[in-house]
Amino acid sequence: MLAGASRPLDEDDVMPSKRAKLSAVSDGMQMYLDLGLPMDEALTKSYTFFSPLPFANPDNNDNESDGFVLGVDEAGRGPVLGPMVYATCFCRESYYSQLSSIGFADSKQLTEAQRDQLFAKLQTTSVQQHAGWSIRCISPQDISHCMLRRTKYSLNALAHDATIQLIRDALDRGVHITKVYVDTVGPPLSYQKKLQELFPKIEITVAKKADSLYPIVSAASICAKVTRDAHLSNWVFAEQWLQNKMSKEYGSGYPGDPKTVKWLKDSVDQVFGYPGIIRFSWSTCVKLLDERAVKVVWADDEHAPKNTVGKYFVRNGADTRPRSKFFSRNKAIRLASSLNQ
């Protein structure tokens, strides 16, 4: 028997956690937004969140053999700012056709209001009895760290690992997964082979545009998109002094969005660059820092490898300004002190 609610609820009742906030009411149905992290906290570290697991199936006395189908999709892979969110949605195989009839579709083809209503539907008792969802929210700081470290950790590897973690988490929580559908990252055949080797007892399907082909992936895409949008609209800057000073009119975050481009140009600081909402490895960010940021020359620059992030704090062209005697004087003092020890 899967963990879940200990008491039956009315048809469209929901089970919000103490952290959840009432986000919307549609057709008399309340939508409680609980994404695992309070919206009044800065998103500086990646996190994983699981919805309440489905109850025991009242229509099946043999719950151990009641398999689940699981879909995986993402939101926010391409933007220059904000988190990247991977999500799963899973439901009993016996309920899949009914879940499909609810109206889940590729989240990009739906309005924000439609996505919110479908996400709310996942939280009703009638659906929670048979389905659940989870998210892996990867912070922009972690994305920057992974892609800028010396031993490169690509966005594809980050995406694959998030997917694998979510599948493993569902299995560890007792969800009897029999089929998995994944919207591909990279070549679908090699990705499918990789997942099939990791989960040999599960039937794996990896496909392009899976969010348009399989309703369970469409449902996952909605969970991912609603999560990312909620974090962006309620963004709390880790740099507290910016909270009431910096505009949040950053658009979708995609480099081709004029609103995003304008925000990036208006928000760059010549010394400190950008706040932590930015993914510093994106070429859009790199170019603007190269054009607008002030050059910083470090004492050990002559020993540093070329093409480091530090170069984006340097003015274009040669810097012929004389260095302050403060640096050379203090270096000499440190050297003399070490010799006297």
Disulfide bonds with the S-S distance in Angstrom:
none
